[in-house]
Amino acid sequence: MSFADENNAYDCLLMNAFESYSQQSPSGIRAATSTVRHFVWNMTEYKLVSDVRQLVKSFPKGRQGNTLDLASMVLERLSSVFVSKVCTFPSFQCERKVSCSMEKAHAYAKDDFFSFIYMLPTNIINEMRDCHGFFNEAALDAKFNDLFREKVLEEHQKGRCNAPRCDGVSTSFRSLPQDNQFPKLMFVQDGANFVLGRTAGNNVYMPTYIHVSQTVKYKLHGRIYSTSFDGVHFYTRCYKTIGGIVYLVDIDNWQQQQMKVLTSDLDVAERLLKDISKTVYACYKRV
């Protein structure tokens, strides 16, 4: 791919792993997972160790790690051109519009930024839990879409106006970019995960489709699950095209059969991908 920077180790990692995995053979899968595993074991970052800033391994071999932390770190270290082709808006930058309830002259705009991975905040988690079990699926879809646009993409905020001696209420929201600037993929974190003692029903319902605007729509393409609520091990369920046919597969490199085909029936696949239990984050693909 021409947008991969050959001088960026993370660009090269993903490209090499993709090429190996695309061989659709056991040896290709082993090569891809081995390449990524050894790369991740040697990733480093600066941390405070006994009040001294030191360069340490982020995910050392033999220790448990958080797959969400890993995904965020890899996305942050990709070249700007590469990551913009995958899951980010151009330059990440957008405009936040601020208004005052008492004085129009206090309105202004300031720079804001989009994320690599969108985390569902507590207010969405609580509202969706309150609705789950009482709303039908269509109503849940509509509720999630409204909340996601308002509280995650536009991120509406309220507070006191910053103008001197003004008691007005300040409201603000992100101004979304043009439709053609929305990325191909969107990663959405279930912020309810990694809490011991929870039941499966406490994960957040996510719809098959997220409608951003009348012309921008995303479809649920895959999920990263943890095998337990404390996140000891993770696996992927996603769509994969094999021999020109789209299948839903489970990918788990700890299993002897690393990729398991679940179904080629797309209606059945949609239902299987709706399983919310132990979701860490979901991947949506623009359609």
N, C-alpha and C positions, 0 to 999 in steps of 0.2 A: 504494500500500500504506500502510495507516494507521500501520504501525510505523516508517516512514521519517521521520527528523527533517529537516525542511526547512531547518534552520539548520546542518546538518552537510553539508559539501561532498562528502564521500565517499559518504554515503547518496544524495545527489542525483545524483552521477556514475553510480552503479550503476543507479539507477532510470531515468535518462534514456537510458543506453546500452541497458538492457533493453527499454525501450519502442521505441527505434529498431530494435533488432535483431529484435524480435518482429513487425515489419512484413513480414518474410520477402521482402524485395525487395533488389535490388542497391543502391538508393539508401539504404535503411534500414541495411544493413550498413556502407556507406561512412560514413554519419552516425555510427553507433555507434563504429566504429574511430577516426574522426577526433576525436570528442569525447574518447575515452579517451586517445588518443595525446597530444594537446595538454595534457590535464590532467596526465598522467604527466611530461611534459617539464618542467613547472613545479612539481612537488612539491619540497618543501624539508625540510631537517633541519639540526640543528646538528652540526658536526664540528670537530675540532681542525685548524686550518690554520696551520702554523708556530708551534705551541703556543698559538694564539689560537683561542678558540671562535667560530666564524662560522656564519652561516646560508647554506647552499649548496644548490644543486639536487641532488636525489638521483639523478635519471636524466636528465641533460642531453641534449638532442638531438644525435645524431651519435656518442654513446659507447655502448659495449656495457654492458648491465645484466643483472642476475640476476633472472629472472622469479620465483624463490622469494622473494627479498628484497622485490620489489614486492608480491607477494601478502600477505606477512606484514605489510608496512607498511600496506597498505589495510585489512586486517582489524583491525589494532590501532587504526586511526583512525575506523572506523565507530562510530556511536552504539551504546551497550550494548544497547539494545532491538533494533536492526537486526541486529547480529551474533549475538545470542542466538537469533534466528529462523533463522539460517543455519547456523552451525557451532560454536556454543559451548554449554557448560552454563550454566545460570543463574548469574551472578556469577563464573563460572570457579572458584569456590572449592569445595574439598572437604576432607575430613578424612583425615589420615594417622595410622594407628594404629601405635604403636611398642611392641614387647615385648622382654623380656630373657630370655635362655636360663637364667639362674641365679636371678632374683628376680622374682616376679610383681608385687611392689610397685613395681618400676621401670617398669612399663608406663604409657603416657600417650598422649594424642592431641594433634595440633597441626594448624594450618591448612596446606593445600597448595593448589595451583592447577593447572588444566588449561591446555593450550596451544591456540593457534589452529590450528597445523599440527603433526601428530605426526611426528617424525623417527624413522626406524628406526635404533636404535643399532647400534654395531659388532657386538655379540654376536649380534643377530638376523641381521645381514647374513652373518656368518661361518657361523652354523649353517644358514641356508637355502642358502648356497652349497655347504656340505658335503653337504646332502641332495639338491640338484638333480642329476638324472641318475641317481640311485639309487632315489628314491622315485617311486611313481606319483602322479598328480595328486591323488587323494583323500587320500593320506598327506601330500603337501605342504600341502594346504589345512588339514588338522588340525594339522600342525606349526606353520604360520604363525599360526593362530588361538590356539593355546596360548601361543606366544611373545608375540604382540601383546597379549593380555590381561595376562600376567604382567609383561612388561618395558616396555610402553608405557602402557597404561591404568592398571593398578594400580601399576606401576613399583616392583617389589619391590627393596628395598635391604638390605644387611647391613653391619655395622660394629661397633665396640666400644661397649659401653654407656656412656652419658654420666654415669651415677651415680658419685659419688666412691668410690674403692677397690673398684670392681666390675670383674671380669675377664670378665663375661658377654658374649655376642654379642647385639648389638641387631639385630632384624629389623623392617622396617616395610613398609607398603604403603598405597596410597590406597584409601579406602573409596568405591566407585563409587556414584553417586546412584541414585535410583529410576528404573525403566525409562522412565517417562513424561517424564523430564527429559533424555534423550539427544537431541542435536541432529539436524536433518534431514540435514546433510552432515558428512562427516568427511574432512579432507585428510591424506594420508599421504605424507611425503617419503621418496624413495629416497636415503638418505644416501650411497650409493655413487657418485653421479654427479659430474661435473666433475673427473675425473682423467684426464690425457692418457695415451694409450698402452694403455688398457684394451680388452678385447674385449667384444662385445655380451653374451656370456654372463655377465659379471660383475654385471649389474644384478640386482636382487632379485626373486624370484618373489613376486607378490601374488595372492591367490585372487580368484575372482569374488565370493565372499561372505565377510564377516567376521561371525562370530557372537559378540556381546558377552555375551548371556545367552540363556535359553531363549525369551525373547519379543522381544529386540532383535537385529535383523539388518540389515546394510548390504550393498548390492550395488554392485559396481564400475560407476561411471557415466561416468568419463572419465579421461583421462591428459593431462598436459602433457609433451611430448617436446622434447628439444633435437635440432637437426639434426646436431650433432657433439658429441663428448664434452667439448669445452671450452665448450659452451653458447653458441655465437655467435648462434643464432636458435632460436626456439621455436614450436611449433604445438600445437593441441589436437585430440584425438580423443575424441568423446563422443556420447552419445545426444541426439537432437533430434527433437521432434515437429513434423511439417510436414503441415498439412492433416488432422490427426487420425491420422497414421501415424507410428510411431516408426522413425527411421532412425539408423544410425551414420554420423557425418560427420567429416571432417577440416576444421579451420578454420585457415587460414593467411593472414593479411592481406598477406603479401608476394607471394602468388600472384595472377595475373590473375583466376583463379576462386577467390575467397576461401573459399568453402565447397564442398567436394566430397562428394557423397553416396556412401557406400561400399556400403551394403546395407540392406535392410529385413527381411532374414531374421535373427531375433534369435539363432538358434543360431550362424550365421556371425559375427554381430556379437560375441558373447561370445568366440569364438576370436580374432578380430582384435584385440579389446581386451586379450587376454592377452599381446600382444607387449610384452616388457619392455625391449627395447633402447633405451637413451638416455632412460629415464623420469626426469623430474625429480620430479614428485609425481603422485599419483593422487587422484581424488575419489570417495568412496563416498557413496551416497545411501541413507537409511534406507527400508526396505521393510516 
